[in-house]
Each structure stands twice: as C-alpha cells, then as structure tokens.
Amino acid sequence: QVQLVQSGGGLVQAGDSLKLSCAASGSIFSIYDMGWYRQAPGKQRELVAVISSSFNTNYADSVKGRFTISRDNAKNTVYLQMNSLKPEDTAVYYCNAEVVAPLTTQRKWWGQGTLVTVSS
C-alpha cells in the first residue's frame, strides 16, 4: 500500500558530498515524521536525522554540521545532504516515514536501503 523508494548511494572519497533521496508513494492520507537511519558492518542500526511535518529537525552528534535533512511535502520526499564525508560514515542508509494510509493500521514504513561507501 505504501512504498518508500531510495536513490543516491554510491562510492565516494573522503571529503566528498553525496545526496540521498526517498520518495513515498501509494495510497497516503498524510505523512508525519520522516527520517534517515544507517547500519554499519557489525553495528546496530542508528538514527542519523529526523524531520517533522513542520520542518523541525534533530541530528545524531556524529553528523551535526555536516549533514542536512530536508523534505518536500508536495512530493512526499525526504532528502539527506551529506558533506565532508568520512570513512566512518560508510553504512547502509535507510529512510523511514510515519504514514497514515487507508485500509491498514501500519504507521511506520521503511525504504529498501542504499549503500554509501567512503574511501580514505
């Protein structure tokens, strides 16, 4: 009923920039919080950034000042601009959204994940 489709991953050098996108589609009444998570090899999945429907934002300490989350409500899309990338940013990145949709009680939905690799 609801799909989150991601794009923008890849392999880059330390210090480079990359922008991730995540678009929600399907039967949707409304979308509340949207966010980005990541999971590095051998580690738990962690929250990177979150943005509310009124554009309030929060970031993990490790990415503050380097990453920027934004959203376009007309397009049901959330973005993550990543600058000054470091090797420790290497992970699979997932988007997440709280969605109200017809004919289902499910509220949180996930994207398919995309790999970001930062070489030194």
CNS distance restraints for C-alpha pairs under 8 A (distance, minus, plus):
assign (resid   1 and name CA) (resid  26 and name CA) 5.54 0.50 0.50
assign (resid   1 and name CA) (resid  27 and name CA) 6.08 0.50 0.50
assign (resid   1 and name CA) (resid 101 and name CA) 7.77 0.50 0.50
assign (resid   2 and name CA) (resid  24 and name CA) 6.91 0.50 0.50
assign (resid   2 and name CA) (resid  25 and name CA) 5.78 0.50 0.50
assign (resid   2 and name CA) (resid  26 and name CA) 4.76 0.50 0.50
assign (resid   2 and name CA) (resid  27 and name CA) 6.44 0.50 0.50
assign (resid   2 and name CA) (resid  28 and name CA) 7.22 0.50 0.50
assign (resid   2 and name CA) (resid 101 and name CA) 7.68 0.50 0.50
assign (resid   2 and name CA) (resid 109 and name CA) 7.46 0.50 0.50
assign (resid   3 and name CA) (resid  24 and name CA) 5.59 0.50 0.50
assign (resid   3 and name CA) (resid  25 and name CA) 5.32 0.50 0.50
assign (resid   3 and name CA) (resid  26 and name CA) 6.36 0.50 0.50
assign (resid   3 and name CA) (resid 109 and name CA) 7.59 0.50 0.50
assign (resid   3 and name CA) (resid 110 and name CA) 7.81 0.50 0.50
assign (resid   3 and name CA) (resid 111 and name CA) 7.21 0.50 0.50
assign (resid   4 and name CA) (resid  22 and name CA) 6.18 0.50 0.50
assign (resid   4 and name CA) (resid  23 and name CA) 5.49 0.50 0.50
assign (resid   4 and name CA) (resid  24 and name CA) 4.49 0.50 0.50
assign (resid   4 and name CA) (resid  25 and name CA) 6.57 0.50 0.50
assign (resid   4 and name CA) (resid  95 and name CA) 7.52 0.50 0.50
assign (resid   4 and name CA) (resid  96 and name CA) 7.80 0.50 0.50
assign (resid   4 and name CA) (resid 109 and name CA) 7.28 0.50 0.50
assign (resid   4 and name CA) (resid 110 and name CA) 6.21 0.50 0.50
assign (resid   4 and name CA) (resid 111 and name CA) 4.57 0.50 0.50
assign (resid   4 and name CA) (resid 112 and name CA) 7.31 0.50 0.50
assign (resid   5 and name CA) (resid  22 and name CA) 5.41 0.50 0.50
assign (resid   5 and name CA) (resid  23 and name CA) 5.38 0.50 0.50
assign (resid   5 and name CA) (resid  24 and name CA) 6.59 0.50 0.50
assign (resid   5 and name CA) (resid 111 and name CA) 5.62 0.50 0.50
assign (resid   5 and name CA) (resid 112 and name CA) 6.69 0.50 0.50
assign (resid   6 and name CA) (resid  20 and name CA) 7.22 0.50 0.50
assign (resid   6 and name CA) (resid  21 and name CA) 5.56 0.50 0.50
assign (resid   6 and name CA) (resid  22 and name CA) 4.33 0.50 0.50
assign (resid   6 and name CA) (resid  23 and name CA) 6.64 0.50 0.50
assign (resid   6 and name CA) (resid  94 and name CA) 7.94 0.50 0.50
assign (resid   6 and name CA) (resid  95 and name CA) 7.39 0.50 0.50
assign (resid   6 and name CA) (resid 111 and name CA) 6.17 0.50 0.50
assign (resid   6 and name CA) (resid 112 and name CA) 6.74 0.50 0.50
assign (resid   6 and name CA) (resid 113 and name CA) 6.79 0.50 0.50
assign (resid   6 and name CA) (resid 114 and name CA) 6.92 0.50 0.50
assign (resid   7 and name CA) (resid  20 and name CA) 5.86 0.50 0.50
assign (resid   7 and name CA) (resid  21 and name CA) 5.31 0.50 0.50
assign (resid   7 and name CA) (resid  22 and name CA) 6.55 0.50 0.50
assign (resid   7 and name CA) (resid 114 and name CA) 7.05 0.50 0.50
assign (resid   8 and name CA) (resid  18 and name CA) 7.22 0.50 0.50
assign (resid   8 and name CA) (resid  19 and name CA) 5.88 0.50 0.50
assign (resid   8 and name CA) (resid  20 and name CA) 4.48 0.50 0.50
assign (resid   8 and name CA) (resid  21 and name CA) 6.23 0.50 0.50
assign (resid   8 and name CA) (resid 114 and name CA) 7.61 0.50 0.50
assign (resid   9 and name CA) (resid  18 and name CA) 7.50 0.50 0.50
assign (resid   9 and name CA) (resid  19 and name CA) 7.71 0.50 0.50
assign (resid   9 and name CA) (resid  20 and name CA) 6.44 0.50 0.50
assign (resid   9 and name CA) (resid 114 and name CA) 5.45 0.50 0.50
assign (resid   9 and name CA) (resid 115 and name CA) 5.49 0.50 0.50
assign (resid   9 and name CA) (resid 116 and name CA) 5.12 0.50 0.50
assign (resid  10 and name CA) (resid 115 and name CA) 6.28 0.50 0.50
assign (resid  10 and name CA) (resid 116 and name CA) 5.10 0.50 0.50
assign (resid  10 and name CA) (resid 117 and name CA) 6.26 0.50 0.50
assign (resid  11 and name CA) (resid 116 and name CA) 6.05 0.50 0.50
assign (resid  11 and name CA) (resid 117 and name CA) 4.65 0.50 0.50
assign (resid  11 and name CA) (resid 118 and name CA) 5.94 0.50 0.50
assign (resid  11 and name CA) (resid 119 and name CA) 7.48 0.50 0.50
assign (resid  12 and name CA) (resid  16 and name CA) 6.37 0.50 0.50
assign (resid  12 and name CA) (resid  17 and name CA) 7.83 0.50 0.50
assign (resid  12 and name CA) (resid 116 and name CA) 7.92 0.50 0.50
assign (resid  12 and name CA) (resid 117 and name CA) 6.32 0.50 0.50
assign (resid  12 and name CA) (resid 118 and name CA) 5.06 0.50 0.50
assign (resid  12 and name CA) (resid 119 and name CA) 6.32 0.50 0.50
assign (resid  13 and name CA) (resid  85 and name CA) 7.67 0.50 0.50
assign (resid  13 and name CA) (resid 118 and name CA) 5.37 0.50 0.50
assign (resid  13 and name CA) (resid 119 and name CA) 4.88 0.50 0.50
assign (resid  13 and name CA) (resid 120 and name CA) 6.14 0.50 0.50
assign (resid  14 and name CA) (resid  84 and name CA) 6.96 0.50 0.50
assign (resid  14 and name CA) (resid  85 and name CA) 5.33 0.50 0.50
assign (resid  14 and name CA) (resid  86 and name CA) 5.08 0.50 0.50
assign (resid  14 and name CA) (resid  87 and name CA) 6.34 0.50 0.50
assign (resid  14 and name CA) (resid 118 and name CA) 5.73 0.50 0.50
assign (resid  14 and name CA) (resid 119 and name CA) 5.73 0.50 0.50
assign (resid  14 and name CA) (resid 120 and name CA) 5.30 0.50 0.50
assign (resid  15 and name CA) (resid  83 and name CA) 7.11 0.50 0.50
assign (resid  15 and name CA) (resid  84 and name CA) 4.18 0.50 0.50
assign (resid  15 and name CA) (resid  85 and name CA) 4.90 0.50 0.50
assign (resid  15 and name CA) (resid  86 and name CA) 6.48 0.50 0.50
assign (resid  16 and name CA) (resid  83 and name CA) 6.33 0.50 0.50
assign (resid  16 and name CA) (resid  84 and name CA) 5.57 0.50 0.50
assign (resid  16 and name CA) (resid  85 and name CA) 5.63 0.50 0.50
assign (resid  17 and name CA) (resid  81 and name CA) 7.51 0.50 0.50
assign (resid  17 and name CA) (resid  82 and name CA) 5.43 0.50 0.50
assign (resid  17 and name CA) (resid  83 and name CA) 4.36 0.50 0.50
assign (resid  17 and name CA) (resid  84 and name CA) 6.11 0.50 0.50
assign (resid  17 and name CA) (resid  85 and name CA) 6.25 0.50 0.50
assign (resid  18 and name CA) (resid  81 and name CA) 6.19 0.50 0.50
assign (resid  18 and name CA) (resid  82 and name CA) 5.19 0.50 0.50
assign (resid  18 and name CA) (resid  83 and name CA) 6.67 0.50 0.50
assign (resid  19 and name CA) (resid  79 and name CA) 6.98 0.50 0.50
assign (resid  19 and name CA) (resid  80 and name CA) 5.60 0.50 0.50
assign (resid  19 and name CA) (resid  81 and name CA) 4.46 0.50 0.50
assign (resid  19 and name CA) (resid  82 and name CA) 5.90 0.50 0.50
assign (resid  20 and name CA) (resid  79 and name CA) 5.54 0.50 0.50
assign (resid  20 and name CA) (resid  80 and name CA) 5.04 0.50 0.50
assign (resid  20 and name CA) (resid  81 and name CA) 6.51 0.50 0.50
assign (resid  21 and name CA) (resid  77 and name CA) 6.95 0.50 0.50
assign (resid  21 and name CA) (resid  78 and name CA) 5.95 0.50 0.50
assign (resid  21 and name CA) (resid  79 and name CA) 4.57 0.50 0.50
assign (resid  21 and name CA) (resid  80 and name CA) 6.60 0.50 0.50
assign (resid  22 and name CA) (resid  77 and name CA) 5.46 0.50 0.50
assign (resid  22 and name CA) (resid  78 and name CA) 5.32 0.50 0.50
assign (resid  22 and name CA) (resid  79 and name CA) 6.38 0.50 0.50
assign (resid  22 and name CA) (resid  95 and name CA) 6.46 0.50 0.50
assign (resid  22 and name CA) (resid 111 and name CA) 7.34 0.50 0.50
assign (resid  23 and name CA) (resid  75 and name CA) 7.32 0.50 0.50
assign (resid  23 and name CA) (resid  76 and name CA) 5.79 0.50 0.50
assign (resid  23 and name CA) (resid  77 and name CA) 4.28 0.50 0.50
assign (resid  23 and name CA) (resid  78 and name CA) 6.62 0.50 0.50
assign (resid  24 and name CA) (resid  76 and name CA) 5.43 0.50 0.50
assign (resid  24 and name CA) (resid  77 and name CA) 6.23 0.50 0.50
assign (resid  25 and name CA) (resid  76 and name CA) 7.47 0.50 0.50
assign (resid  27 and name CA) (resid 101 and name CA) 6.00 0.50 0.50
assign (resid  27 and name CA) (resid 102 and name CA) 6.77 0.50 0.50
assign (resid  28 and name CA) (resid  99 and name CA) 6.95 0.50 0.50
assign (resid  28 and name CA) (resid 100 and name CA) 6.21 0.50 0.50
assign (resid  28 and name CA) (resid 101 and name CA) 4.59 0.50 0.50
assign (resid  28 and name CA) (resid 102 and name CA) 7.03 0.50 0.50
assign (resid  29 and name CA) (resid  99 and name CA) 7.54 0.50 0.50
assign (resid  29 and name CA) (resid 100 and name CA) 5.43 0.50 0.50
assign (resid  29 and name CA) (resid 101 and name CA) 5.22 0.50 0.50
assign (resid  29 and name CA) (resid 102 and name CA) 7.15 0.50 0.50
assign (resid  30 and name CA) (resid  99 and name CA) 5.93 0.50 0.50
assign (resid  30 and name CA) (resid 100 and name CA) 5.31 0.50 0.50
assign (resid  30 and name CA) (resid 101 and name CA) 7.19 0.50 0.50
assign (resid  31 and name CA) (resid  53 and name CA) 7.16 0.50 0.50
assign (resid  31 and name CA) (resid  76 and name CA) 7.66 0.50 0.50
assign (resid  31 and name CA) (resid  97 and name CA) 6.93 0.50 0.50
assign (resid  31 and name CA) (resid  98 and name CA) 5.78 0.50 0.50
assign (resid  31 and name CA) (resid  99 and name CA) 4.52 0.50 0.50
assign (resid  31 and name CA) (resid 100 and name CA) 6.35 0.50 0.50
assign (resid  32 and name CA) (resid  52 and name CA) 6.07 0.50 0.50
assign (resid  32 and name CA) (resid  53 and name CA) 5.11 0.50 0.50
assign (resid  32 and name CA) (resid  97 and name CA) 7.07 0.50 0.50
assign (resid  32 and name CA) (resid  98 and name CA) 5.32 0.50 0.50
assign (resid  32 and name CA) (resid  99 and name CA) 6.34 0.50 0.50
assign (resid  33 and name CA) (resid  50 and name CA) 6.88 0.50 0.50
assign (resid  33 and name CA) (resid  51 and name CA) 5.74 0.50 0.50
assign (resid  33 and name CA) (resid  52 and name CA) 4.34 0.50 0.50
assign (resid  33 and name CA) (resid  53 and name CA) 5.89 0.50 0.50
assign (resid  33 and name CA) (resid  97 and name CA) 5.87 0.50 0.50
assign (resid  33 and name CA) (resid  98 and name CA) 5.51 0.50 0.50
assign (resid  34 and name CA) (resid  50 and name CA) 5.79 0.50 0.50
assign (resid  34 and name CA) (resid  51 and name CA) 5.48 0.50 0.50
assign (resid  34 and name CA) (resid  52 and name CA) 6.40 0.50 0.50
assign (resid  34 and name CA) (resid  53 and name CA) 7.86 0.50 0.50
assign (resid  34 and name CA) (resid  78 and name CA) 6.79 0.50 0.50
assign (resid  34 and name CA) (resid  95 and name CA) 7.41 0.50 0.50
assign (resid  34 and name CA) (resid  96 and name CA) 5.65 0.50 0.50
assign (resid  34 and name CA) (resid  97 and name CA) 4.33 0.50 0.50
assign (resid  34 and name CA) (resid  98 and name CA) 6.49 0.50 0.50
assign (resid  35 and name CA) (resid  47 and name CA) 7.73 0.50 0.50
assign (resid  35 and name CA) (resid  48 and name CA) 7.56 0.50 0.50
assign (resid  35 and name CA) (resid  49 and name CA) 5.58 0.50 0.50
assign (resid  35 and name CA) (resid  50 and name CA) 4.03 0.50 0.50
assign (resid  35 and name CA) (resid  51 and name CA) 6.07 0.50 0.50
assign (resid  35 and name CA) (resid  78 and name CA) 7.59 0.50 0.50
assign (resid  35 and name CA) (resid  95 and name CA) 5.68 0.50 0.50
assign (resid  35 and name CA) (resid  96 and name CA) 5.19 0.50 0.50
assign (resid  35 and name CA) (resid  97 and name CA) 6.42 0.50 0.50
assign (resid  36 and name CA) (resid  47 and name CA) 6.34 0.50 0.50
assign (resid  36 and name CA) (resid  48 and name CA) 5.47 0.50 0.50
assign (resid  36 and name CA) (resid  49 and name CA) 5.40 0.50 0.50
assign (resid  36 and name CA) (resid  50 and name CA) 6.41 0.50 0.50
assign (resid  36 and name CA) (resid  80 and name CA) 7.57 0.50 0.50
assign (resid  36 and name CA) (resid  93 and name CA) 6.84 0.50 0.50
assign (resid  36 and name CA) (resid  94 and name CA) 5.70 0.50 0.50
assign (resid  36 and name CA) (resid  95 and name CA) 4.50 0.50 0.50
assign (resid  36 and name CA) (resid  96 and name CA) 6.19 0.50 0.50
assign (resid  37 and name CA) (resid  45 and name CA) 6.59 0.50 0.50
assign (resid  37 and name CA) (resid  46 and name CA) 5.47 0.50 0.50
assign (resid  37 and name CA) (resid  47 and name CA) 4.45 0.50 0.50
assign (resid  37 and name CA) (resid  48 and name CA) 5.08 0.50 0.50
assign (resid  37 and name CA) (resid  49 and name CA) 7.17 0.50 0.50
assign (resid  37 and name CA) (resid  93 and name CA) 5.67 0.50 0.50
assign (resid  37 and name CA) (resid  94 and name CA) 5.10 0.50 0.50
assign (resid  37 and name CA) (resid  95 and name CA) 6.21 0.50 0.50
assign (resid  37 and name CA) (resid  96 and name CA) 7.58 0.50 0.50
assign (resid  38 and name CA) (resid  45 and name CA) 5.51 0.50 0.50
assign (resid  38 and name CA) (resid  46 and name CA) 5.56 0.50 0.50
assign (resid  38 and name CA) (resid  47 and name CA) 6.66 0.50 0.50
assign (resid  38 and name CA) (resid  48 and name CA) 6.68 0.50 0.50
assign (resid  38 and name CA) (resid  91 and name CA) 5.85 0.50 0.50
assign (resid  38 and name CA) (resid  92 and name CA) 5.43 0.50 0.50
assign (resid  38 and name CA) (resid  93 and name CA) 4.25 0.50 0.50
assign (resid  38 and name CA) (resid  94 and name CA) 5.91 0.50 0.50
assign (resid  39 and name CA) (resid  43 and name CA) 6.26 0.50 0.50
assign (resid  39 and name CA) (resid  44 and name CA) 5.98 0.50 0.50
assign (resid  39 and name CA) (resid  45 and name CA) 4.36 0.50 0.50
assign (resid  39 and name CA) (resid  46 and name CA) 6.41 0.50 0.50
assign (resid  39 and name CA) (resid  91 and name CA) 5.24 0.50 0.50
assign (resid  39 and name CA) (resid  92 and name CA) 5.32 0.50 0.50
assign (resid  39 and name CA) (resid  93 and name CA) 6.61 0.50 0.50
assign (resid  40 and name CA) (resid  44 and name CA) 7.34 0.50 0.50
assign (resid  40 and name CA) (resid  45 and name CA) 7.43 0.50 0.50
assign (resid  40 and name CA) (resid  90 and name CA) 6.41 0.50 0.50
assign (resid  40 and name CA) (resid  91 and name CA) 4.20 0.50 0.50
assign (resid  40 and name CA) (resid  92 and name CA) 6.42 0.50 0.50
assign (resid  41 and name CA) (resid  91 and name CA) 6.97 0.50 0.50
assign (resid  47 and name CA) (resid  59 and name CA) 7.94 0.50 0.50
assign (resid  47 and name CA) (resid  60 and name CA) 6.72 0.50 0.50
assign (resid  48 and name CA) (resid  59 and name CA) 5.83 0.50 0.50
assign (resid  48 and name CA) (resid  60 and name CA) 5.17 0.50 0.50
assign (resid  48 and name CA) (resid  63 and name CA) 7.26 0.50 0.50
assign (resid  49 and name CA) (resid  57 and name CA) 7.16 0.50 0.50
assign (resid  49 and name CA) (resid  58 and name CA) 5.58 0.50 0.50
assign (resid  49 and name CA) (resid  59 and name CA) 4.37 0.50 0.50
assign (resid  49 and name CA) (resid  60 and name CA) 6.26 0.50 0.50
assign (resid  49 and name CA) (resid  69 and name CA) 6.54 0.50 0.50
assign (resid  50 and name CA) (resid  57 and name CA) 5.63 0.50 0.50
assign (resid  50 and name CA) (resid  58 and name CA) 5.45 0.50 0.50
assign (resid  50 and name CA) (resid  59 and name CA) 6.73 0.50 0.50
assign (resid  50 and name CA) (resid  69 and name CA) 7.13 0.50 0.50
assign (resid  51 and name CA) (resid  55 and name CA) 5.61 0.50 0.50
assign (resid  51 and name CA) (resid  56 and name CA) 5.48 0.50 0.50
assign (resid  51 and name CA) (resid  57 and name CA) 4.47 0.50 0.50
assign (resid  51 and name CA) (resid  58 and name CA) 6.75 0.50 0.50
assign (resid  51 and name CA) (resid  69 and name CA) 6.84 0.50 0.50
assign (resid  51 and name CA) (resid  70 and name CA) 6.99 0.50 0.50
assign (resid  51 and name CA) (resid  71 and name CA) 7.65 0.50 0.50
assign (resid  52 and name CA) (resid  56 and name CA) 5.27 0.50 0.50
assign (resid  52 and name CA) (resid  57 and name CA) 6.64 0.50 0.50
assign (resid  53 and name CA) (resid  73 and name CA) 7.80 0.50 0.50
assign (resid  55 and name CA) (resid  70 and name CA) 7.53 0.50 0.50
assign (resid  55 and name CA) (resid  71 and name CA) 7.66 0.50 0.50
assign (resid  57 and name CA) (resid  69 and name CA) 7.38 0.50 0.50
assign (resid  59 and name CA) (resid  63 and name CA) 6.70 0.50 0.50
assign (resid  59 and name CA) (resid  64 and name CA) 5.96 0.50 0.50
assign (resid  60 and name CA) (resid  64 and name CA) 6.41 0.50 0.50
assign (resid  63 and name CA) (resid  67 and name CA) 5.64 0.50 0.50
assign (resid  66 and name CA) (resid  82 and name CA) 6.23 0.50 0.50
assign (resid  66 and name CA) (resid  83 and name CA) 5.16 0.50 0.50
assign (resid  66 and name CA) (resid  84 and name CA) 6.18 0.50 0.50
assign (resid  66 and name CA) (resid  85 and name CA) 7.79 0.50 0.50
assign (resid  67 and name CA) (resid  80 and name CA) 6.79 0.50 0.50
assign (resid  67 and name CA) (resid  81 and name CA) 5.52 0.50 0.50
assign (resid  67 and name CA) (resid  82 and name CA) 4.53 0.50 0.50
assign (resid  67 and name CA) (resid  83 and name CA) 5.98 0.50 0.50
assign (resid  68 and name CA) (resid  80 and name CA) 5.74 0.50 0.50
assign (resid  68 and name CA) (resid  81 and name CA) 5.08 0.50 0.50
assign (resid  68 and name CA) (resid  82 and name CA) 6.67 0.50 0.50
assign (resid  69 and name CA) (resid  78 and name CA) 7.31 0.50 0.50
assign (resid  69 and name CA) (resid  79 and name CA) 5.67 0.50 0.50
assign (resid  69 and name CA) (resid  80 and name CA) 4.64 0.50 0.50
assign (resid  69 and name CA) (resid  81 and name CA) 6.39 0.50 0.50
assign (resid  70 and name CA) (resid  78 and name CA) 5.81 0.50 0.50
assign (resid  70 and name CA) (resid  79 and name CA) 5.25 0.50 0.50
assign (resid  70 and name CA) (resid  80 and name CA) 6.62 0.50 0.50
assign (resid  71 and name CA) (resid  76 and name CA) 7.57 0.50 0.50
assign (resid  71 and name CA) (resid  77 and name CA) 5.64 0.50 0.50
assign (resid  71 and name CA) (resid  78 and name CA) 4.21 0.50 0.50
assign (resid  71 and name CA) (resid  79 and name CA) 5.95 0.50 0.50
assign (resid  72 and name CA) (resid  76 and name CA) 6.03 0.50 0.50
assign (resid  72 and name CA) (resid  77 and name CA) 5.34 0.50 0.50
assign (resid  72 and name CA) (resid  78 and name CA) 6.44 0.50 0.50
assign (resid  73 and name CA) (resid  77 and name CA) 6.50 0.50 0.50
assign (resid  85 and name CA) (resid  89 and name CA) 6.54 0.50 0.50
assign (resid  85 and name CA) (resid 118 and name CA) 6.80 0.50 0.50
assign (resid  86 and name CA) (resid  90 and name CA) 7.62 0.50 0.50
assign (resid  86 and name CA) (resid 118 and name CA) 6.17 0.50 0.50
assign (resid  86 and name CA) (resid 119 and name CA) 7.80 0.50 0.50
assign (resid  86 and name CA) (resid 120 and name CA) 7.67 0.50 0.50
assign (resid  87 and name CA) (resid 117 and name CA) 7.37 0.50 0.50
assign (resid  87 and name CA) (resid 118 and name CA) 4.72 0.50 0.50
assign (resid  87 and name CA) (resid 119 and name CA) 5.67 0.50 0.50
assign (resid  87 and name CA) (resid 120 and name CA) 6.19 0.50 0.50
assign (resid  88 and name CA) (resid 118 and name CA) 7.64 0.50 0.50
assign (resid  89 and name CA) (resid 116 and name CA) 7.65 0.50 0.50
assign (resid  89 and name CA) (resid 117 and name CA) 7.55 0.50 0.50
assign (resid  89 and name CA) (resid 118 and name CA) 6.79 0.50 0.50
assign (resid  90 and name CA) (resid 115 and name CA) 7.74 0.50 0.50
assign (resid  90 and name CA) (resid 116 and name CA) 5.44 0.50 0.50
assign (resid  90 and name CA) (resid 117 and name CA) 4.64 0.50 0.50
assign (resid  90 and name CA) (resid 118 and name CA) 5.52 0.50 0.50
assign (resid  91 and name CA) (resid 115 and name CA) 6.01 0.50 0.50
assign (resid  91 and name CA) (resid 116 and name CA) 5.60 0.50 0.50
assign (resid  91 and name CA) (resid 117 and name CA) 6.69 0.50 0.50
assign (resid  92 and name CA) (resid 113 and name CA) 6.02 0.50 0.50
assign (resid  92 and name CA) (resid 114 and name CA) 5.36 0.50 0.50
assign (resid  92 and name CA) (resid 115 and name CA) 4.33 0.50 0.50
assign (resid  92 and name CA) (resid 116 and name CA) 6.10 0.50 0.50
assign (resid  93 and name CA) (resid 113 and name CA) 5.34 0.50 0.50
assign (resid  93 and name CA) (resid 114 and name CA) 5.32 0.50 0.50
assign (resid  93 and name CA) (resid 115 and name CA) 6.22 0.50 0.50
assign (resid  93 and name CA) (resid 116 and name CA) 7.06 0.50 0.50
assign (resid  94 and name CA) (resid 110 and name CA) 6.89 0.50 0.50
assign (resid  94 and name CA) (resid 111 and name CA) 5.67 0.50 0.50
assign (resid  94 and name CA) (resid 112 and name CA) 6.67 0.50 0.50
assign (resid  94 and name CA) (resid 113 and name CA) 4.44 0.50 0.50
assign (resid  94 and name CA) (resid 114 and name CA) 6.67 0.50 0.50
assign (resid  95 and name CA) (resid 110 and name CA) 5.86 0.50 0.50
assign (resid  95 and name CA) (resid 111 and name CA) 5.15 0.50 0.50
assign (resid  95 and name CA) (resid 113 and name CA) 7.18 0.50 0.50
assign (resid  96 and name CA) (resid 108 and name CA) 6.92 0.50 0.50
assign (resid  96 and name CA) (resid 109 and name CA) 5.67 0.50 0.50
assign (resid  96 and name CA) (resid 110 and name CA) 4.64 0.50 0.50
assign (resid  96 and name CA) (resid 111 and name CA) 6.35 0.50 0.50
assign (resid  97 and name CA) (resid 108 and name CA) 5.69 0.50 0.50
assign (resid  97 and name CA) (resid 109 and name CA) 5.48 0.50 0.50
assign (resid  97 and name CA) (resid 110 and name CA) 6.75 0.50 0.50
assign (resid  98 and name CA) (resid 107 and name CA) 5.30 0.50 0.50
assign (resid  98 and name CA) (resid 108 and name CA) 4.58 0.50 0.50
assign (resid  98 and name CA) (resid 109 and name CA) 6.53 0.50 0.50
assign (resid  99 and name CA) (resid 106 and name CA) 7.97 0.50 0.50
assign (resid  99 and name CA) (resid 107 and name CA) 5.11 0.50 0.50
assign (resid  99 and name CA) (resid 108 and name CA) 6.24 0.50 0.50
assign (resid  99 and name CA) (resid 109 and name CA) 7.20 0.50 0.50
assign (resid 100 and name CA) (resid 106 and name CA) 7.87 0.50 0.50
assign (resid 100 and name CA) (resid 107 and name CA) 6.00 0.50 0.50
assign (resid 101 and name CA) (resid 105 and name CA) 7.82 0.50 0.50
assign (resid 101 and name CA) (resid 107 and name CA) 7.81 0.50 0.50
